[in-house]
Amino acid sequence: MKKLFVLLILLLSFGRSQAADIEARTGILGGDGWGLQTGAYINFPQSRLFSIQTGLLLHTAGNSFSYGDDWNIDFFVPVYASFHIPLSDKVNLRLNAGAYTRVVVNIWESRDATAAAGIEVKRFYVGVNYFQNCVNDRDLKLGLSVGYKFTLF
């Protein structure tokens, strides 16, 4: 599975004239409990209006999180189809939809659905994200994050 994932990313990135970029993000994420989220996304532009985006998101919003308890730390690995809708020369509306895998202590625990929407102003991003466990529909996370984009090459 990991090899297929890496191969897919490499194939999508070759032959494109637009530069890939990394977007660092941080914010809050809640479900049954609230916690912090932080991570980085890598964006592979396919055209001016569409890109493939993936990344690694660390979050502490475990179902048993409360003040004084140990923090549950999970990793999400989302893969998005990302649509960039220009609102002006420097502002884009970004709509993302895709799937994610939840990684807990080196175990690929589940493969589920995710969506995100946000506003990109120059290199800054503000948005909301939603993670839904498709097997256990009670397990969902909703977050608010801010980010900054760095161009790779």
DOSE-908151 format. One record per atom (N, C-alpha, C): atom name; x, y, z; residue in three letters. Coordinates in steps of 0.02 Angstrom, whole numbers. Layout:
BEGIN
(rec 'CA' (X Y Z) 'ALA');
...
This chain:
BEGIN
(rec 'N' (41 -60 0) 'MET');
(rec 'CA' (0 0 0) 'MET');
(rec 'C' (44 63 0) 'MET');
(rec 'N' (96 63 42) 'LYS');
(rec 'CA' (140 122 45) 'LYS');
(rec 'C' (175 133 -21) 'LYS');
(rec 'N' (198 79 -53) 'LYS');
(rec 'CA' (232 85 -117) 'LYS');
(rec 'C' (185 112 -171) 'LYS');
(rec 'N' (123 89 -171) 'LEU');
(rec 'CA' (74 114 -219) 'LEU');
(rec 'C' (61 188 -208) 'LEU');
(rec 'N' (56 209 -147) 'PHE');
(rec 'CA' (44 279 -130) 'PHE');
(rec 'C' (102 323 -155) 'PHE');
(rec 'N' (164 303 -142) 'VAL');
(rec 'CA' (223 341 -164) 'VAL');
(rec 'C' (226 342 -240) 'VAL');
(rec 'N' (213 286 -272) 'LEU');
(rec 'CA' (215 282 -345) 'LEU');
(rec 'C' (163 329 -376) 'LEU');
(rec 'N' (103 331 -347) 'LEU');
(rec 'CA' (50 375 -372) 'LEU');
(rec 'C' (72 448 -368) 'LEU');
(rec 'N' (101 468 -312) 'ILE');
(rec 'CA' (123 537 -304) 'ILE');
(rec 'C' (178 554 -354) 'ILE');
(rec 'N' (226 509 -364) 'LEU');
(rec 'CA' (280 521 -412) 'LEU');
(rec 'C' (254 527 -483) 'LEU');
(rec 'N' (209 483 -502) 'LEU');
(rec 'CA' (182 485 -570) 'LEU');
(rec 'C' (143 549 -583) 'LEU');
(rec 'N' (106 572 -533) 'LEU');
(rec 'CA' (67 633 -542) 'LEU');
(rec 'C' (111 695 -546) 'LEU');
(rec 'N' (170 692 -516) 'SER');
(rec 'CA' (213 751 -514) 'SER');
(rec 'C' (258 758 -575) 'SER');
(rec 'N' (272 705 -612) 'PHE');
(rec 'CA' (315 710 -670) 'PHE');
(rec 'C' (279 742 -729) 'PHE');
(rec 'N' (316 780 -768) 'GLY');
(rec 'CA' (289 808 -828) 'GLY');
(rec 'C' (246 870 -818) 'GLY');
(rec 'N' (246 897 -758) 'ARG');
(rec 'CA' (206 957 -744) 'ARG');
(rec 'C' (252 1017 -743) 'ARG');
(rec 'N' (229 1072 -773) 'SER');
(rec 'CA' (271 1132 -776) 'SER');
(rec 'C' (264 1175 -714) 'SER');
(rec 'N' (211 1164 -675) 'GLN');
(rec 'CA' (201 1205 -616) 'GLN');
(rec 'C' (239 1175 -557) 'GLN');
(rec 'N' (263 1218 -513) 'ALA');
(rec 'CA' (304 1197 -456) 'ALA');
(rec 'C' (260 1168 -401) 'ALA');
(rec 'N' (285 1116 -370) 'ALA');
(rec 'CA' (253 1088 -311) 'ALA');
(rec 'C' (267 1134 -252) 'ALA');
(rec 'N' (224 1132 -202) 'ASP');
(rec 'CA' (235 1173 -143) 'ASP');
(rec 'C' (215 1134 -80) 'ASP');
(rec 'N' (243 1157 -24) 'ILE');
(rec 'CA' (227 1129 41) 'ILE');
(rec 'C' (189 1181 80) 'ILE');
(rec 'N' (137 1160 114) 'GLU');
(rec 'CA' (97 1205 155) 'GLU');
(rec 'C' (97 1180 227) 'GLU');
(rec 'N' (127 1220 272) 'ALA');
(rec 'CA' (127 1204 343) 'ALA');
(rec 'C' (62 1230 373) 'ALA');
(rec 'N' (29 1188 414) 'ARG');
(rec 'CA' (-35 1209 445) 'ARG');
(rec 'C' (-36 1192 519) 'ARG');
(rec 'N' (-76 1231 555) 'THR');
(rec 'CA' (-89 1218 625) 'THR');
(rec 'C' (-159 1243 642) 'THR');
(rec 'N' (-188 1215 694) 'GLY');
(rec 'CA' (-254 1237 714) 'GLY');
(rec 'C' (-284 1193 768) 'GLY');
(rec 'N' (-350 1192 772) 'ILE');
(rec 'CA' (-386 1152 820) 'ILE');
(rec 'C' (-429 1100 784) 'ILE');
(rec 'N' (-441 1045 817) 'LEU');
(rec 'CA' (-480 990 788) 'LEU');
(rec 'C' (-523 961 844) 'LEU');
(rec 'N' (-587 951 830) 'GLY');
(rec 'CA' (-631 924 881) 'GLY');
(rec 'C' (-675 869 855) 'GLY');
(rec 'N' (-695 827 900) 'GLY');
(rec 'CA' (-742 773 887) 'GLY');
(rec 'C' (-778 762 952) 'GLY');
(rec 'N' (-765 705 985) 'ASP');
(rec 'CA' (-791 695 1052) 'ASP');
(rec 'C' (-751 736 1103) 'ASP');
(rec 'N' (-691 756 1084) 'GLY');
(rec 'CA' (-649 799 1124) 'GLY');
(rec 'C' (-611 846 1079) 'GLY');
(rec 'N' (-585 900 1108) 'TRP');
(rec 'CA' (-548 950 1068) 'TRP');
(rec 'C' (-474 941 1078) 'TRP');
(rec 'N' (-437 958 1027) 'GLY');
(rec 'CA' (-364 953 1030) 'GLY');
(rec 'C' (-332 996 978) 'GLY');
(rec 'N' (-267 989 972) 'LEU');
(rec 'CA' (-228 1027 924) 'LEU');
(rec 'C' (-214 985 862) 'LEU');
(rec 'N' (-205 1019 806) 'GLN');
(rec 'CA' (-183 985 745) 'GLN');
(rec 'C' (-126 1025 715) 'GLN');
(rec 'N' (-78 990 687) 'THR');
(rec 'CA' (-23 1022 652) 'THR');
(rec 'C' (2 974 599) 'THR');
(rec 'N' (30 1001 547) 'GLY');
(rec 'CA' (55 957 495) 'GLY');
(rec 'C' (78 995 434) 'GLY');
(rec 'N' (92 958 382) 'ALA');
(rec 'CA' (113 987 319) 'ALA');
(rec 'C' (81 950 261) 'ALA');
(rec 'N' (63 987 211) 'TYR');
(rec 'CA' (34 959 150) 'TYR');
(rec 'C' (80 974 92) 'TYR');
(rec 'N' (83 929 45) 'ILE');
(rec 'CA' (121 941 -17) 'ILE');
(rec 'C' (70 943 -74) 'ILE');
(rec 'N' (76 992 -115) 'ASN');
(rec 'CA' (28 1005 -168) 'ASN');
(rec 'C' (61 995 -236) 'ASN');
(rec 'N' (32 952 -278) 'PHE');
(rec 'CA' (57 938 -345) 'PHE');
(rec 'C' (8 967 -396) 'PHE');
(rec 'N' (21 1028 -422) 'PRO');
(rec 'CA' (-25 1058 -470) 'PRO');
(rec 'C' (-30 1018 -534) 'PRO');
(rec 'N' (-90 1006 -557) 'GLN');
(rec 'CA' (-102 972 -620) 'GLN');
(rec 'C' (-123 1023 -673) 'GLN');
(rec 'N' (-153 1078 -651) 'SER');
(rec 'CA' (-170 1134 -694) 'SER');
(rec 'C' (-178 1195 -648) 'SER');
(rec 'N' (-198 1250 -675) 'ARG');
(rec 'CA' (-207 1310 -635) 'ARG');
(rec 'C' (-265 1302 -586) 'ARG');
(rec 'N' (-314 1260 -603) 'LEU');
(rec 'CA' (-375 1253 -563) 'LEU');
(rec 'C' (-379 1188 -524) 'LEU');
(rec 'N' (-332 1142 -534) 'PHE');
(rec 'CA' (-338 1076 -502) 'PHE');
(rec 'C' (-269 1050 -480) 'PHE');
(rec 'N' (-267 1018 -423) 'SER');
(rec 'CA' (-205 988 -399) 'SER');
(rec 'C' (-221 926 -356) 'SER');
(rec 'N' (-170 885 -347) 'ILE');
(rec 'CA' (-173 829 -301) 'ILE');
(rec 'C' (-135 851 -239) 'ILE');
(rec 'N' (-165 843 -181) 'GLN');
(rec 'CA' (-133 865 -119) 'GLN');
(rec 'C' (-133 807 -69) 'GLN');
(rec 'N' (-76 797 -37) 'THR');
(rec 'CA' (-71 746 16) 'THR');
(rec 'C' (-27 775 71) 'THR');
(rec 'N' (-26 741 126) 'GLY');
(rec 'CA' (15 765 181) 'GLY');
(rec 'C' (12 721 242) 'GLY');
(rec 'N' (36 748 296) 'LEU');
(rec 'CA' (37 713 360) 'LEU');
(rec 'C' (12 762 413) 'LEU');
(rec 'N' (-40 743 449) 'LEU');
(rec 'CA' (-71 786 499) 'LEU');
(rec 'C' (-69 751 566) 'LEU');
(rec 'N' (-38 781 615) 'LEU');
(rec 'CA' (-36 755 682) 'LEU');
(rec 'C' (-92 789 722) 'LEU');
(rec 'N' (-130 750 759) 'HIS');
(rec 'CA' (-182 782 800) 'HIS');
(rec 'C' (-189 748 867) 'HIS');
(rec 'N' (-215 786 915) 'THR');
(rec 'CA' (-223 762 984) 'THR');
(rec 'C' (-296 756 1003) 'THR');
(rec 'N' (-341 756 955) 'ALA');
(rec 'CA' (-413 755 970) 'ALA');
(rec 'C' (-439 684 972) 'ALA');
(rec 'N' (-412 644 1016) 'GLY');
(rec 'CA' (-436 576 1025) 'GLY');
(rec 'C' (-503 575 1059) 'GLY');
(rec 'N' (-539 521 1054) 'ASN');
(rec 'CA' (-606 517 1082) 'ASN');
(rec 'C' (-606 523 1158) 'ASN');
(rec 'N' (-552 507 1192) 'SER');
(rec 'CA' (-551 510 1264) 'SER');
(rec 'C' (-512 571 1290) 'SER');
(rec 'N' (-497 619 1248) 'PHE');
(rec 'CA' (-458 677 1268) 'PHE');
(rec 'C' (-498 722 1315) 'PHE');
(rec 'N' (-470 736 1372) 'SER');
(rec 'CA' (-498 786 1417) 'SER');
(rec 'C' (-442 813 1460) 'SER');
(rec 'N' (-454 868 1494) 'TYR');
(rec 'CA' (-401 900 1533) 'TYR');
(rec 'C' (-375 851 1586) 'TYR');
(rec 'N' (-310 843 1589) 'GLY');
(rec 'CA' (-279 801 1639) 'GLY');
(rec 'C' (-265 731 1615) 'GLY');
(rec 'N' (-297 708 1563) 'ASP');
(rec 'CA' (-284 642 1536) 'ASP');
(rec 'C' (-222 644 1491) 'ASP');
(rec 'N' (-195 585 1477) 'ASP');
(rec 'CA' (-142 582 1427) 'ASP');
(rec 'C' (-170 602 1359) 'ASP');
(rec 'N' (-130 636 1320) 'TRP');
(rec 'CA' (-153 656 1254) 'TRP');
(rec 'C' (-148 597 1206) 'TRP');
(rec 'N' (-201 584 1170) 'ASN');
(rec 'CA' (-200 534 1117) 'ASN');
(rec 'C' (-174 568 1054) 'ASN');
(rec 'N' (-119 542 1028) 'ILE');
(rec 'CA' (-90 571 968) 'ILE');
(rec 'C' (-99 523 910) 'ILE');
(rec 'N' (-132 546 858) 'ASP');
(rec 'CA' (-143 507 798) 'ASP');
(rec 'C' (-114 545 739) 'ASP');
(rec 'N' (-103 509 685) 'PHE');
(rec 'CA' (-81 539 622) 'PHE');
(rec 'C' (-133 525 569) 'PHE');
(rec 'N' (-150 576 530) 'PHE');
(rec 'CA' (-194 568 472) 'PHE');
(rec 'C' (-151 579 410) 'PHE');
(rec 'N' (-161 538 360) 'VAL');
(rec 'CA' (-128 546 295) 'VAL');
(rec 'C' (-183 555 243) 'VAL');
(rec 'N' (-202 618 229) 'PRO');
(rec 'CA' (-255 630 179) 'PRO');
(rec 'C' (-227 634 108) 'PRO');
(rec 'N' (-269 617 60) 'VAL');
(rec 'CA' (-255 627 -11) 'VAL');
(rec 'C' (-316 662 -40) 'VAL');
(rec 'N' (-306 723 -64) 'TYR');
(rec 'CA' (-360 764 -88) 'TYR');
(rec 'C' (-357 775 -164) 'TYR');
(rec 'N' (-416 780 -194) 'ALA');
(rec 'CA' (-424 813 -258) 'ALA');
(rec 'C' (-440 885 -240) 'ALA');
(rec 'N' (-397 931 -259) 'SER');
(rec 'CA' (-403 1000 -237) 'SER');
(rec 'C' (-421 1046 -295) 'SER');
(rec 'N' (-475 1082 -287) 'PHE');
(rec 'CA' (-499 1128 -339) 'PHE');
(rec 'C' (-486 1199 -315) 'PHE');
(rec 'N' (-455 1240 -359) 'HIS');
(rec 'CA' (-436 1309 -343) 'HIS');
(rec 'C' (-480 1355 -385) 'HIS');
(rec 'N' (-525 1391 -353) 'ILE');
(rec 'CA' (-571 1435 -388) 'ILE');
(rec 'C' (-548 1507 -377) 'ILE');
(rec 'N' (-523 1541 -429) 'PRO');
(rec 'CA' (-498 1609 -421) 'PRO');
(rec 'C' (-555 1658 -405) 'PRO');
(rec 'N' (-546 1696 -351) 'LEU');
(rec 'CA' (-593 1749 -333) 'LEU');
(rec 'C' (-566 1817 -353) 'LEU');
(rec 'N' (-500 1823 -357) 'SER');
(rec 'CA' (-465 1882 -382) 'SER');
(rec 'C' (-394 1860 -401) 'SER');
(rec 'N' (-351 1908 -417) 'ASP');
(rec 'CA' (-283 1891 -437) 'ASP');
(rec 'C' (-244 1858 -380) 'ASP');
(rec 'N' (-260 1875 -318) 'LYS');
(rec 'CA' (-221 1850 -261) 'LYS');
(rec 'C' (-261 1807 -212) 'LYS');
(rec 'N' (-325 1795 -227) 'VAL');
(rec 'CA' (-368 1758 -182) 'VAL');
(rec 'C' (-400 1699 -218) 'VAL');
(rec 'N' (-394 1639 -188) 'ASN');
(rec 'CA' (-425 1579 -215) 'ASN');
(rec 'C' (-469 1547 -162) 'ASN');
(rec 'N' (-524 1519 -184) 'LEU');
(rec 'CA' (-565 1475 -143) 'LEU');
(rec 'C' (-541 1405 -157) 'LEU');
(rec 'N' (-523 1367 -105) 'ARG');
(rec 'CA' (-499 1299 -115) 'ARG');
(rec 'C' (-551 1250 -87) 'ARG');
(rec 'N' (-570 1202 -128) 'LEU');
(rec 'CA' (-616 1149 -108) 'LEU');
(rec 'C' (-581 1082 -118) 'LEU');
(rec 'N' (-576 1044 -65) 'ASN');
(rec 'CA' (-540 980 -66) 'ASN');
(rec 'C' (-587 923 -46) 'ASN');
(rec 'N' (-580 867 -79) 'ALA');
(rec 'CA' (-617 807 -61) 'ALA');
(rec 'C' (-572 748 -74) 'ALA');
(rec 'N' (-578 697 -31) 'GLY');
(rec 'CA' (-536 639 -41) 'GLY');
(rec 'C' (-543 587 14) 'GLY');
(rec 'N' (-489 552 25) 'ALA');
(rec 'CA' (-487 498 75) 'ALA');
(rec 'C' (-427 509 120) 'ALA');
(rec 'N' (-430 477 179) 'TYR');
(rec 'CA' (-373 481 223) 'TYR');
(rec 'C' (-364 414 259) 'TYR');
(rec 'N' (-304 403 281) 'THR');
(rec 'CA' (-288 344 322) 'THR');
(rec 'C' (-267 369 390) 'THR');
(rec 'N' (-292 337 440) 'ARG');
(rec 'CA' (-274 353 509) 'ARG');
(rec 'C' (-219 305 531) 'ARG');
(rec 'N' (-163 332 555) 'VAL');
(rec 'CA' (-107 292 577) 'VAL');
(rec 'C' (-100 298 653) 'VAL');
(rec 'N' (-104 241 687) 'VAL');
(rec 'CA' (-96 240 759) 'VAL');
(rec 'C' (-41 190 776) 'VAL');
(rec 'N' (14 213 804) 'VAL');
(rec 'CA' (71 172 824) 'VAL');
(rec 'C' (91 124 768) 'VAL');
(rec 'N' (107 151 710) 'ASN');
(rec 'CA' (130 114 651) 'ASN');
(rec 'C' (80 64 623) 'ASN');
(rec 'N' (16 72 640) 'ILE');
(rec 'CA' (-36 29 612) 'ILE');
(rec 'C' (-81 73 569) 'ILE');
(rec 'N' (-91 53 506) 'TRP');
(rec 'CA' (-137 89 462) 'TRP');
(rec 'C' (-206 67 481) 'TRP');
(rec 'N' (-239 106 523) 'GLU');
(rec 'CA' (-300 84 556) 'GLU');
(rec 'C' (-362 85 512) 'GLU');
(rec 'N' (-371 138 474) 'SER');
(rec 'CA' (-433 142 434) 'SER');
(rec 'C' (-422 185 373) 'SER');
(rec 'N' (-466 178 326) 'ARG');
(rec 'CA' (-466 219 265) 'ARG');
(rec 'C' (-535 251 260) 'ARG');
(rec 'N' (-537 317 264) 'ASP');
(rec 'CA' (-600 351 272) 'ASP');
(rec 'C' (-605 413 227) 'ASP');
(rec 'N' (-658 452 234) 'ALA');
(rec 'CA' (-672 510 191) 'ALA');
(rec 'C' (-653 575 226) 'ALA');
(rec 'N' (-632 624 186) 'THR');
(rec 'CA' (-614 689 213) 'THR');
(rec 'C' (-633 743 162) 'THR');
(rec 'N' (-645 803 188) 'ALA');
(rec 'CA' (-659 861 146) 'ALA');
(rec 'C' (-631 923 180) 'ALA');
(rec 'N' (-616 974 141) 'ALA');
(rec 'CA' (-591 1036 168) 'ALA');
(rec 'C' (-611 1093 123) 'ALA');
(rec 'N' (-619 1152 152) 'ALA');
(rec 'CA' (-634 1212 114) 'ALA');
(rec 'C' (-597 1270 147) 'ALA');
(rec 'N' (-571 1315 106) 'GLY');
(rec 'CA' (-535 1371 135) 'GLY');
(rec 'C' (-521 1426 85) 'GLY');
(rec 'N' (-495 1480 111) 'ILE');
(rec 'CA' (-477 1538 71) 'ILE');
(rec 'C' (-401 1544 72) 'ILE');
(rec 'N' (-372 1553 13) 'GLU');
(rec 'CA' (-301 1563 5) 'GLU');
(rec 'C' (-288 1634 -18) 'GLU');
(rec 'N' (-252 1673 22) 'VAL');
(rec 'CA' (-234 1741 4) 'VAL');
(rec 'C' (-158 1743 -2) 'VAL');
(rec 'N' (-135 1752 -64) 'LYS');
(rec 'CA' (-64 1747 -81) 'LYS');
(rec 'C' (-38 1680 -56) 'LYS');
(rec 'N' (3 1678 -4) 'ARG');
(rec 'CA' (31 1615 22) 'ARG');
(rec 'C' (-2 1592 87) 'ARG');
(rec 'N' (-50 1631 112) 'PHE');
(rec 'CA' (-83 1614 175) 'PHE');
(rec 'C' (-148 1577 163) 'PHE');
(rec 'N' (-164 1531 208) 'TYR');
(rec 'CA' (-225 1490 203) 'TYR');
(rec 'C' (-263 1490 269) 'TYR');
(rec 'N' (-329 1495 265) 'VAL');
(rec 'CA' (-374 1488 322) 'VAL');
(rec 'C' (-430 1443 299) 'VAL');
(rec 'N' (-444 1390 337) 'GLY');
(rec 'CA' (-496 1345 315) 'GLY');
(rec 'C' (-522 1298 369) 'GLY');
(rec 'N' (-572 1259 349) 'VAL');
(rec 'CA' (-601 1209 392) 'VAL');
(rec 'C' (-590 1141 359) 'VAL');
(rec 'N' (-584 1089 401) 'ASN');
(rec 'CA' (-577 1021 374) 'ASN');
(rec 'C' (-622 974 413) 'ASN');
(rec 'N' (-640 919 380) 'TYR');
(rec 'CA' (-687 871 407) 'TYR');
(rec 'C' (-661 801 392) 'TYR');
(rec 'N' (-656 759 443) 'PHE');
(rec 'CA' (-634 690 435) 'PHE');
(rec 'C' (-690 645 460) 'PHE');
(rec 'N' (-711 597 420) 'GLN');
(rec 'CA' (-766 552 437) 'GLN');
(rec 'C' (-743 480 432) 'GLN');
(rec 'N' (-750 443 486) 'ASN');
(rec 'CA' (-737 371 485) 'ASN');
(rec 'C' (-797 338 452) 'ASN');
(rec 'N' (-787 305 396) 'CYS');
(rec 'CA' (-842 275 358) 'CYS');
(rec 'C' (-865 209 388) 'CYS');
(rec 'N' (-824 177 429) 'VAL');
(rec 'CA' (-844 114 460) 'VAL');
(rec 'C' (-885 129 523) 'VAL');
(rec 'N' (-860 174 564) 'ASN');
(rec 'CA' (-894 194 625) 'ASN');
(rec 'C' (-917 266 617) 'ASN');
(rec 'N' (-978 277 595) 'ASP');
(rec 'CA' (-1000 345 577) 'ASP');
(rec 'C' (-1004 392 636) 'ASP');
(rec 'N' (-994 368 697) 'ARG');
(rec 'CA' (-994 412 755) 'ARG');
(rec 'C' (-927 447 763) 'ARG');
(rec 'N' (-875 422 733) 'ASP');
(rec 'CA' (-808 450 739) 'ASP');
(rec 'C' (-796 501 684) 'ASP');
(rec 'N' (-806 565 700) 'LEU');
(rec 'CA' (-794 618 652) 'LEU');
(rec 'C' (-756 674 687) 'LEU');
(rec 'N' (-718 710 647) 'LYS');
(rec 'CA' (-678 766 672) 'LYS');
(rec 'C' (-690 827 627) 'LYS');
(rec 'N' (-696 884 659) 'LEU');
(rec 'CA' (-704 948 624) 'LEU');
(rec 'C' (-651 995 649) 'LEU');
(rec 'N' (-616 1028 603) 'GLY');
(rec 'CA' (-560 1070 624) 'GLY');
(rec 'C' (-558 1138 589) 'GLY');
(rec 'N' (-520 1182 618) 'LEU');
(rec 'CA' (-507 1249 591) 'LEU');
(rec 'C' (-431 1257 591) 'LEU');
(rec 'N' (-403 1277 533) 'SER');
(rec 'CA' (-330 1283 530) 'SER');
(rec 'C' (-309 1343 489) 'SER');
(rec 'N' (-247 1363 502) 'VAL');
(rec 'CA' (-214 1417 464) 'VAL');
(rec 'C' (-149 1388 438) 'VAL');
(rec 'N' (-126 1414 381) 'GLY');
(rec 'CA' (-65 1387 352) 'GLY');
(rec 'C' (-28 1438 311) 'GLY');
(rec 'N' (33 1418 292) 'TYR');
(rec 'CA' (76 1459 249) 'TYR');
(rec 'C' (109 1413 198) 'TYR');
(rec 'N' (111 1434 135) 'LYS');
(rec 'CA' (136 1393 80) 'LYS');
(rec 'C' (207 1413 61) 'LYS');
(rec 'N' (251 1361 53) 'PHE');
(rec 'CA' (320 1370 30) 'PHE');
(rec 'C' (327 1335 -37) 'PHE');
(rec 'N' (357 1368 -87) 'THR');
(rec 'CA' (369 1338 -152) 'THR');
(rec 'C' (432 1295 -149) 'THR');
(rec 'N' (426 1234 -175) 'LEU');
(rec 'CA' (483 1187 -173) 'LEU');
(rec 'C' (533 1200 -228) 'LEU');
(rec 'N' (511 1201 -290) 'PHE');
(rec 'CA' (555 1211 -347) 'PHE');
(rec 'C' (518 1239 -404) 'PHE');
